[in-house]
């Protein structure tokens, strides 16, 4: 049976790309037409100027002829629009001539009204204002038929009209009522013609008039019209924006950018007064909630309104105020305090009412719409976040973060309300909503604790917020809480690591068991626990920040505990004679921390934060260790060490860091950077050599190790030779045992130093028996070295 080959299907050709106009078409059919409209306007101006200079006609005739010419141009535009040119497939864009004639006519009509009212004052100012406004609005109406070019002229003329009317005392209500009508007309035109740039022009003009209204206001009463214009204009922008526009990014920007610009102008009005701008900004919340509830694609608008409200509270000018409490005294001693009669001082009442209104509106809107809106979690976050932030700002503005139990009770009540919402959401099976409310309750509790705690206890309370957040995130599966955790972690890190006031905290005098444990140890544990909990559901930036914070706090705890132990609890005290002791402990702590992080990273499977943690700690230990090699007690007259041999600060400053550096050098991780392994090895050898040498110095001079205070005697010089030979033998033995060539070379280097010391120092510094013993021991050591190398290192083949 023959095999029938399938017929290959040819894909349909792609649709032709829309033809773009060439340079000639742009110059003649588009740019030239627009330029013609501008030339028509200039022609009218020149004609009017010539008539004035030559005295041809009187003012009334000139204005009438200008208006007549404007109507002729508009009529011509309509005639051309109704008689379009025949279709030309080679010209895919519409004819621009009708809109150009209409735009020129509208501009000339507006100019005729301006000349009648302002230039010649043929009519009273109010009538002139009406004439110019009518001309501008006629242009907006004509734009519905002729397109965006006419709309631009109409919008410009409508918004410029009030500025052209000369009046000593502007009537603010009438002005902004007119601007509201113009805004509505402009937005209606934008809705019909679909020109985005007209929308930007309308919002910029409206914002400019709000600012001008604030500057022209003669008192608080004059601020009400521009202030109330703000929420009204915001409602118009959102209400007249077509729903289809929200399908694109530009359309969504046309929703929230005008809203943000209007809110910013409201904040600007605060410079002139408080009441009217505050009401305007607060009224933005119901506008945003109404639009966000009806249009899910704009359900972030309430957050923008909340931001404007929070900025209002931050910028609110609060004057001097008193509690109104009255002290009862007896014999000059205060025996009681009678609280004031008012619920709050008069200077604070308006501020507190505004704060309460902002929190209540967002809480009510979120609690109502979280059960009805398509994005319940976004609405549930409103009552969980906005009231807490409002309480924080109000507490900061009123009490200045001073401890106050009454404010803490308010935070506790807010936490209780959020717990109730969380329980209700959990009963409804909405775990994410319940998690959001639980996170808000934890934040309110943390804020309440901050209102009654200070210093390290405050930071401890905020740090304990992190494990609670992680628990809520795991149970409710809310990834957004990870961003909240990053923000909280940033606050704690900034407060602890950049806080210079920690030196003034009352930490107690006990070593180790002091105030540094709750200040740094508990936050470190909270960061580590939160990192482990967050990592169960995903390894991301939040986990990395928490791991880095845990490492930073642990290191800070070690450094500050060392400082606390050296100074006896006074962190800011200058302890010159204990500097070496403190530095020795710090070098050892950094090296030990690097070792711990390296082993933990190996066990946990190469964590990026742990990897860089051990590297940075090891580098810090190397740098500080090298500095201690250069500034050792033999060169520092002020260094003070314990008198005990071996078991003293030299062990921590040199021996232990050298041992840890040697272990790190042997680790596979040491090859992360070229030369790092060699640097570790070189430091380890130098540190061990310094420890041996300084221990000999310390044995012979336990109180005055500085060479400038006491020169070494003959027994001490001989002891150096013996100690160095013993060190060289130990290094050689280790190098042979583990097959490490670097250790054998280090042993030879120590031996070379010993030989050099024998010929350069012992030859002149030792006499008699000490000189003989020194050279005798050195000779035996050199012979033994040769035997050891022949026996264990250089293997001579048998014949």
C-alpha positions, 0 to 999 in steps of 0.5 A: 500500500503506498504511503501518502505523504502529509501535505505540508501546511504553509503558515499564514503570512503575518499581518502587514505592519501599519504603514508609517508616514515618511518625511514628506508626509510628516512635513506636509500632511501632519506637521504642516497642518498643525503649523497652519493652525498656529499661523492662522492664530498669528494672522488674527493677532497681526490683523488685530494689531494692524487695525489698532495701529492704523486706527481702521476700526473701533474696538467694538468692530475689531472684537466683533470681526475677530469673533466672526472670523473665528466662527468662519474658521470653525464653520469651515472645519465642520464643512471639511469634516462632513466632506472627507477626502476620498480614501487613499490607501497610501495615507493610513492616518486621518486628515488633520485639516479640519481639526487645525481649522477648528483649533485656530477658530477656538483660539481666535474666539478666545482671543476676541473674548479676551480683547472684549473683556480685558484689553478694551474693557467693553464689558464688566469683568464678570461678563468678560469672565463668562465670555472667555469661559464660554469660548474655552468650553465651546472648544472643549465641546467642539473637541468631541467632534474635531479631536484632541488638537481642539481639546488642547486649545480649549483646555488651555484657554479654560484654565488660563481664563481666571488668570486673565481676569483682573480683580483685587479680591478673587472670589475663591468659591466661584473660581474653584467651582468654575475650575471643577466644571472645566475639569469635568469637561476636560476629562469628559473630552479625554474619555471620548477622544482617548488622548492621554496627554490631554489627561496629563494637561488637565491634572497639571493645570488643576494642581497648579490652580490649587497651589495658586489658590493656597498662595492667594488665600487671605486667611483660613476661610479662603483655603476651603475652596481649593481644599475641597476641590482636591477630593472633588477633582480626584473623584472626577478623574476616577469616575470619568476614567473609562474601564477599558483604559485600565487594561493598559499600564498607561490607563492605570497610571492615569488613575493613580498619578492624578490622585497622588498629585492632588494629595500632594497639593493638599499637603502643600496647603498645610503651609497656609492652614490645617483644618481645610487641607486636613479635611481634603486629605481625609476625604480622599479615603472614601473616594479611594475606597469607593473606586477600589471597591468597585474596580478591583484593578484599582484596589491599591488606591486606598493605600495611596490615600492612607499614605497621604493621611499618614504624611498629613499626621507627620506634617501636622503643626502641633503647638505647645500644649499642656495636659491640663492636670492640676497639682494639689499641694500641702505645705509646698509639697505636691500630694495629689494631681487632679486630671484635666476635665477635657479628654485631650488638650485643646491643641491636640484635639484636632490632630487626634480627631484626624488620626482617629478618623483616618484609622477608623475609615481604613479599618472599617473599609478593610473589614467590610470589603475583605469578605466581598472584594476579589482581593480579600488579603489586600483589603484585610491589610488595611485594618491590620496596618493603617491603625497601627501606623496611625498610632505609632505616628500619633504617639511619636508626635504627641509623646515623643516616644516617652514611656506612657502606659495609657498609650500602651493600653490603646495599643493593647486594645487595638491588638485585641480588636485585630485578634478578634478579626483574625479569629473571625477570619479563621472561623470562616476558613480564610487563613490568609486574612487571619494571618494578616490580622494576626500579624497586625496584632503582633505589630500592635503588641510590639508597639505597646511594649515599646510604649512602656520599655526603653533602651535595650528592652525596646529593641528586644521587644521589636526583635521578638516580633520576627519569630511571631511574624515567621509563625504567622507566615508559615501558618497562613502562607502569606509571602508578603509578611517576608517583606514586613520581616525585612523592614522590621529586621532593618529597624532592629539592625539600625537601632543596635548596630548604629546606636551610639547610645548603647555605651550609656545603657545601664547594663550592670557590672556582672561579666557575661550575665548582664544587659548585653544578653537581652540587648544583643543575645536575644535579638540574635536568637530571634533572628536565627529562629525566624530565619529557620522558620521562614526557610521552611517555606522558601529560601529568599532575601528575607532568610538571608537578611535574618541570617546576616542579622543573627551573625552581626548581633552575635559578633557585636555581642562578643565584642561588647561583652569583651569591652564590658569585661575589660571596663567593668561595665562602663563601655565608654570608659578609657582603659589604656592599660587594658587595651592589649587584653581587649584586643587579644580577646577580640582577635580570638573571638573573631577567629573562633567566630570564623571557625564556627561559621565555616563549620556551620556552613559546611554542615548546612550545605554551603549557605551564601550568608554563612560562606561570606560570614566566615570569610569576613570574620577570618579576614577581620581576625587576620587584619587585627592579628597582624596589627597585634604582631606590629604592636606587641607588648615588647614594643608597648610600655603601657601593655599590662598582662597577667603574671601567670606564665603561658596562661595569659593574654599572649595565648589568646592574642597569638597562639589560639588565633594561629591554631585556628588560622592553621586549621582554616588553611587546611580547610577546602574553603580556604581556596576561595581567593588566590593567595588566601590560603598562603596568607593564613599559613604565613600568619599562623607561623608568625603568630606562633613565633611571636607567642613563643618569643613573647612568652619567653620575654614574659617569663623573665620580665612579667611586669616590664615586657617593653624592651625600652624598659628592660634589656634582655639578659644572658639567660633570656637570650639563651632561652630564646634560642632554646624556644625557637629550636623547640618550635622549629622541631615541632613544626618540622615534626608536624610537617613530616607527620601530615606531609605539609611542605609549608610547615617544613619550610616554616621550620627551616625559616625558624631555624634560619632565624635562630642561626642568625640570632646566634651569630648576630646577637649571641656572639656579642651578647653572651659570654662564658658558659651561656655562649658555649651552651647556646652554640652547642645547642644550636649545633646539635639542632642543626645536626639533628635537622639533617638526620631527620630530613634524611630519615623522613623527608629525603628518601635515598633509594637503595643500591 
